[in-house]
Amino acid sequence: MKKSVHYKINNNITPVILLGGGVVALSVGRSLARANIQTFVLDDSESEAYFSRHCIGIPIPSSKNNIDGWYEWLLNEGNKIHSRSILIPCSDEGLTLIAQHRAELEKFYNVIDGDDNLTLALLDKLKTYDLACKHNIPVPGTWEINSVDDLHKLAGNIKYPCALKPRESHLFAEHFPSLKLFVINSKEELVEKFIEADKFNLKMIVTELIPPASEGYHSYYTFIDNQGNPLFHFTKLRIRQHPNLFGLGTYNISTWNPEVAELGLRFIKSVGLRGIGTVEFIRDARDGSLKFIECNPRFTGTTALLPLSGLDWPLLVYNYLLGKALPPTKYKRGVRLFRFVSDFLAFRELHYNGKLSWLQWIKSIAHYQHFFYFRWSDPLPFFSRTIPFIKRRTNRILNIFSQK
């Protein structure tokens, strides 16, 4: 980790403190740096943002969990940086911290307004789906499960394959960092995976797997002011992900899709969300309708796509909180954000299943590309990701040969 604990404060510009997020915090920090705004990051020790020339990484003792360690630092050290630093969550843990300690944090920091009970509900997939259903937003078929007995009772209703999903993704990621959910092909596998998750006291739900239409996942982005007005509208398409259908996005493109924007804004307004809102949908191949997947009241992994498209989302949030003029909200369609290695792995899986040829994949990526981590002006975050990856692959190959 880059040790950036010695820093000089520019008292003329209000600094920002980001809570977690890895590449999310990196994208926000890079955006704000263009306006000469200092960005401090509280994150895991290997966070990509800690290697950026645009971010000041704050190391927290490993004996502390993130929420407790961040909260202690914010009360004892962070409040000395500036009288009213802006505090922005870039992770679910950051959202949880603010929701649990808003009153105390607002004594020292400028925090985005919001309904903390709603924030905590949006971090729980079951409660989020209940909210969507209440406001007539279509969702996948969903079943709450609290025990193996529940699974046996539901056996006649569940069709396979299905998904076993965590209600709280950030808690699931602590134990299964490379997965977003379990794809289940039988009752026996469902029981096995539920027991595996239950060992860590993880709350889970079962959902149907929506057969996707060809285009991928759609998302709507906005920021809602204190009067309930959206300050911008942005949509994007996630073309591929790895693992296929249920993994992290590998290839995203800015779009304008009025249907996605209308449904996303309808959900956000119906639940009364304020501040940052991002809503994701998948188009159901069975009836062509959009099905609600999730809503994040924070910056996300594809935050960089908006500034790259001309809509400086992080600066807009910053300026709004300080009462300054907002940056332009018009943006360019067709801008691409790409992870080469991960997208190749996604292609390889699709190719193996006969769904994407070499020629189709090459045509799909034969465009001007922007990358999640690499910037010529800020290359270290890329190498902080790439070097460990190369080492892991090399060690795997060496282990194979050593066993022969």
C-alpha positions in Angstrom: 0.0 0.0 0.0 1.1 3.5 -0.7 1.8 5.2 2.6 0.2 8.6 2.2 -0.2 9.7 5.8 1.7 12.9 5.5 -0.2 15.6 3.6 -0.7 19.3 3.3 -4.2 20.7 3.4 -5.4 23.3 1.0 -7.7 25.3 3.2 -9.2 27.2 0.3 -10.9 24.1 -1.1 -13.2 21.8 0.9 -11.7 18.2 0.8 -13.6 15.0 0.4 -13.4 11.8 2.4 -14.4 8.6 0.6 -15.6 5.5 2.6 -14.4 2.3 0.9 -15.0 1.3 -2.7 -11.7 0.3 -4.3 -12.1 1.2 -8.0 -15.2 3.3 -7.1 -13.2 5.6 -4.8 -10.4 5.6 -7.4 -12.9 6.9 -10.1 -14.3 9.5 -7.7 -10.8 10.7 -6.7 -9.6 11.0 -10.3 -12.7 13.0 -11.2 -12.4 15.4 -8.3 -8.7 15.9 -8.8 -9.4 17.7 -12.1 -11.0 20.4 -10.0 -8.0 20.4 -7.6 -10.1 18.8 -4.8 -8.2 16.8 -2.2 -9.6 13.3 -1.7 -8.9 11.2 1.3 -9.8 7.5 1.2 -10.6 5.1 4.0 -10.5 1.6 2.5 -8.9 -1.9 2.8 -5.1 -1.9 2.8 -4.8 -3.1 -0.8 -7.3 -0.6 -2.3 -6.5 0.5 -5.8 -7.3 4.1 -4.7 -4.3 4.0 -2.3 -1.9 3.8 -5.2 -3.4 6.7 -7.1 -1.6 10.1 -7.3 -5.0 11.7 -6.9 -6.0 10.1 -3.6 -4.6 10.2 0.0 -4.9 6.8 1.5 -5.5 6.6 5.2 -4.3 3.3 6.8 -6.6 1.8 9.5 -5.2 -0.8 11.9 -6.0 -4.3 10.6 -7.3 -5.2 14.1 -10.4 -3.0 13.4 -13.2 -3.9 11.1 -13.9 -1.3 8.5 -16.9 0.4 10.0 -15.5 0.6 13.6 -12.0 1.7 12.3 -13.4 4.3 10.0 -15.8 5.7 12.6 -13.0 6.0 15.1 -10.7 7.8 12.7 -13.5 10.1 11.5 -14.2 11.2 15.1 -10.6 11.5 16.3 -8.5 12.4 13.2 -10.7 13.2 10.2 -12.4 16.1 11.8 -9.0 17.9 12.1 -8.5 18.0 8.3 -11.2 20.6 7.7 -14.1 22.1 9.6 -16.6 20.6 7.2 -15.1 18.0 4.9 -17.5 16.3 2.6 -18.1 12.6 3.5 -19.2 10.3 0.6 -19.8 6.6 0.8 -18.4 4.5 -2.0 -19.2 1.1 -0.5 -22.1 -0.6 1.3 -20.0 -0.4 4.5 -19.7 3.3 4.0 -23.5 3.6 3.6 -24.0 1.5 6.8 -21.6 3.7 8.7 -23.4 6.9 7.8 -26.9 5.4 8.3 -25.9 4.2 11.8 -24.0 7.3 13.0 -25.4 10.2 10.9 -26.2 12.5 13.9 -22.7 12.4 15.3 -21.0 12.6 11.8 -23.0 15.7 10.8 -21.4 17.6 13.7 -18.1 17.6 11.8 -18.9 16.7 8.2 -21.0 17.6 5.2 -23.1 14.5 4.5 -25.6 13.8 1.7 -29.1 14.1 3.1 -31.1 10.8 3.1 -33.5 8.5 4.9 -31.2 6.2 6.8 -33.9 3.5 7.3 -34.4 3.5 3.5 -30.7 3.2 2.9 -30.5 0.2 5.2 -33.5 -1.3 3.4 -31.8 -0.8 0.0 -28.8 -2.8 1.4 -31.2 -5.7 2.0 -32.3 -7.4 -1.3 -35.4 -8.9 0.3 -36.6 -5.5 1.6 -35.6 -3.8 -1.7 -37.7 -6.3 -3.7 -40.6 -5.8 -1.3 -40.4 -2.0 -1.9 -40.3 -2.6 -5.7 -43.4 -4.8 -5.5 -45.2 -2.3 -3.3 -44.8 0.3 -6.1 -45.6 -2.1 -9.0 -42.0 -2.4 -10.3 -41.5 -5.9 -11.7 -39.0 -8.1 -9.9 -37.8 -11.7 -10.2 -39.8 -14.4 -8.3 -38.4 -14.3 -4.8 -38.6 -16.6 -1.7 -37.4 -15.8 1.8 -35.6 -18.6 3.5 -34.4 -18.7 7.1 -33.8 -22.4 7.6 -33.4 -25.8 5.7 -37.0 -26.5 6.7 -38.0 -23.4 4.7 -36.3 -24.9 1.6 -38.1 -28.2 2.0 -41.5 -26.3 2.2 -40.7 -24.3 -0.9 -39.4 -27.3 -2.9 -42.6 -27.5 -5.1 -42.4 -23.8 -6.0 -38.8 -23.5 -7.0 -37.7 -24.2 -10.6 -34.1 -25.0 -11.4 -31.7 -23.5 -12.2 -32.4 -20.7 -9.7 -30.2 -18.3 -7.7 -29.3 -18.3 -4.0 -28.6 -14.7 -3.3 -27.3 -12.8 -0.2 -29.7 -10.3 1.3 -26.7 -8.1 2.1 -24.0 -8.3 -0.6 -21.2 -6.7 1.3 -21.4 -9.3 4.1 -21.5 -12.1 1.6 -18.4 -10.7 -0.2 -16.4 -11.0 3.0 -16.6 -14.8 2.8 -17.1 -15.3 -1.0 -15.2 -12.5 -2.6 -15.3 -13.8 -6.2 -19.1 -14.5 -6.2 -22.2 -12.4 -6.3 -24.6 -15.4 -5.8 -24.8 -19.1 -6.1 -26.3 -20.6 -9.2 -28.3 -23.6 -8.1 -29.2 -26.6 -10.3 -31.0 -29.0 -7.8 -32.7 -29.2 -4.5 -29.6 -31.0 -3.0 -27.3 -28.2 -4.2 -29.7 -25.6 -2.8 -29.6 -27.2 0.6 -25.8 -27.6 0.4 -25.1 -24.0 -0.5 -27.6 -22.6 2.0 -25.8 -24.6 4.8 -22.5 -23.2 3.5 -23.7 -19.6 3.7 -25.5 -20.2 7.0 -22.2 -21.1 8.7 -21.3 -17.4 8.4 -24.8 -16.3 9.6 -25.5 -14.9 6.2 -29.2 -14.1 5.4 -30.2 -15.5 2.0 -33.0 -15.5 -0.5 -33.9 -17.7 -3.5 -34.8 -16.0 -6.7 -35.7 -17.2 -10.2 -33.1 -16.8 -12.9 -34.4 -14.4 -15.5 -33.6 -15.6 -19.0 -32.0 -12.5 -20.4 -32.7 -10.9 -23.7 -29.6 -10.4 -25.9 -28.6 -6.9 -24.9 -27.5 -7.3 -21.3 -28.1 -5.4 -18.1 -29.4 -1.8 -18.1 -28.8 0.9 -15.4 -30.2 4.3 -14.7 -28.2 7.0 -12.8 -29.3 10.2 -11.2 -29.0 12.5 -8.2 -32.1 13.7 -6.4 -32.0 17.1 -4.6 -33.7 17.8 -1.3 -36.9 18.9 -3.1 -37.1 15.5 -4.9 -36.0 16.8 -8.3 -33.6 14.8 -10.4 -30.5 16.8 -11.4 -29.6 14.6 -14.4 -30.5 11.4 -16.2 -28.0 8.9 -17.5 -28.4 5.3 -18.7 -25.8 2.7 -19.6 -25.7 -0.9 -20.8 -23.5 -3.7 -19.3 -22.8 -5.8 -22.3 -20.9 -8.6 -20.6 -19.8 -9.7 -17.2 -17.7 -12.5 -15.7 -18.9 -15.1 -14.6 -21.5 -14.9 -17.3 -24.8 -13.3 -16.4 -24.1 -13.1 -12.6 -20.6 -11.6 -12.3 -18.9 -8.3 -12.3 -19.3 -6.1 -15.4 -16.4 -6.4 -17.9 -17.8 -4.1 -20.7 -20.1 -1.1 -20.3 -21.3 1.5 -22.7 -23.1 4.8 -22.2 -26.6 4.9 -23.8 -29.8 6.8 -23.7 -32.8 4.5 -23.0 -36.0 6.4 -22.1 -37.7 3.2 -20.9 -34.9 2.4 -18.4 -34.8 6.0 -17.3 -38.6 6.2 -16.7 -38.7 3.0 -14.7 -35.6 3.8 -12.7 -36.8 7.2 -11.8 -40.3 5.8 -10.9 -38.7 3.5 -8.4 -36.5 6.2 -6.9 -39.4 8.7 -6.6 -41.8 6.1 -5.3 -39.5 5.1 -2.3 -38.5 8.7 -1.6 -34.8 8.3 -2.2 -32.7 11.5 -1.9 -29.1 12.0 -3.2 -27.4 9.4 -5.3 -29.6 6.8 -7.0 -28.5 4.0 -9.4 -31.1 1.3 -10.5 -30.3 -1.8 -12.4 -32.6 -3.9 -14.6 -32.5 -7.0 -16.8 -34.8 -7.5 -19.8 -36.7 -10.7 -19.5 -36.5 -12.7 -22.8 -39.9 -14.3 -22.0 -42.0 -11.2 -22.3 -39.6 -8.4 -23.2 -40.2 -6.5 -19.9 -37.6 -4.9 -17.6 -37.1 -6.7 -14.3 -35.7 -4.8 -11.3 -32.4 -6.1 -10.0 -31.1 -3.6 -7.4 -30.8 0.0 -6.3 -27.6 1.5 -5.0 -27.8 4.9 -3.2 -24.0 5.5 -3.8 -21.4 5.7 -6.4 -20.8 2.3 -8.2 -18.1 0.4 -10.0 -18.8 2.1 -13.3 -18.7 5.6 -11.9 -15.8 6.5 -14.3 -18.1 6.0 -17.3 -20.1 9.2 -16.6 -17.1 11.7 -16.5 -15.6 9.9 -19.5 -18.9 10.5 -21.3 -18.9 14.2 -20.3 -21.1 14.1 -17.2 -18.9 14.7 -14.2 -21.1 13.0 -11.6 -18.7 13.2 -8.6 -18.1 17.0 -9.2 -21.9 17.5 -9.6 -22.4 15.9 -6.1 -19.6 17.9 -4.6 -20.9 21.2 -6.1 -24.4 20.5 -5.0 -23.4 19.9 -1.4 -21.5 23.2 -1.4 -24.2 25.2 -3.2 -22.0 25.8 -6.2 -23.0 25.9 -9.9 -23.4 22.4 -11.3 -21.3 21.1 -14.2 -23.0 20.2 -17.6 -25.2 17.2 -17.6 -25.3 16.4 -21.3 -23.2 13.4 -22.2 -22.0 11.5 -25.2 -23.5 8.1 -26.1 -21.4 5.1 -27.1 -18.5 5.7 -24.7 -17.0 2.4 -23.5 -15.5 1.2 -20.2 -13.6 -2.1 -20.5 -11.7 -4.7 -18.5 -9.7 -6.6 -21.1 -8.7 -9.7 -19.2 -12.0 -10.1 -17.5 -13.9 -9.5 -20.8 -11.7 -12.1 -22.5 -12.7 -14.6 -19.7 -16.3 -13.7 -20.3 -15.9 -14.2 -24.0 -14.2 -17.6 -23.5 -17.2 -18.8 -21.4 -19.7 -17.5 -24.0 -17.6 -19.0 -26.8 -17.4 -22.4 -25.1 -21.2 -22.4 -24.9 -21.6 -21.5 -28.5 -23.0 -18.0 -27.9 -20.2 -15.8 -29.2 -17.7 -16.3 -31.9 -14.1 -14.9 -32.1 -15.2 -12.6 -34.9 -18.2 -11.3 -33.0 -16.1 -10.7 -29.9 -13.4 -8.8 -31.9 -16.0 -6.7 -33.6 -17.6 -5.9 -30.3 -14.4 -4.5 -28.8 -13.0 -2.9 -32.0 -13.8 0.6 -30.6 -12.0 3.3 -28.8 -11.8 1.9 -25.2 -11.4 3.4 -21.7 -10.2 1.1 -19.0 -11.3 0.7 -15.4 -7.8 1.1 -13.8 -5.3 2.3 -16.4 -4.7 6.0 -17.1 -1.5 7.3 -18.6 -1.5 10.1 -16.1 -2.1 7.8 -13.1 -0.7 4.3 -13.9 0.0 2.8 -10.5 -3.5 1.6 -9.7 -3.4 -0.5 -12.9 0.0 -2.1 -11.9 -1.3 -2.6 -8.3 -3.9 -4.9 -9.9 -1.9 -6.4 -12.7 1.3 -7.5 -10.8 -0.5 -9.6 -8.2 -2.7 -11.2 -11.0 0.5 -12.1 -13.0 2.1 -13.6 -9.8 -1.0 -15.7 -9.1 -1.1 -17.0 -12.6 2.6 -17.7 -12.7 2.4 -19.6 -9.3 -0.5 -21.6 -10.6 1.5 -22.7 -13.7 4.6 -23.5 -11.6 2.5 -25.6 -9.3 1.1 -27.6 -12.2 4.6 -28.3 -13.5 6.0 -29.1 -10.0 3.3 -31.8 -9.6 4.3 -33.6 -12.8 
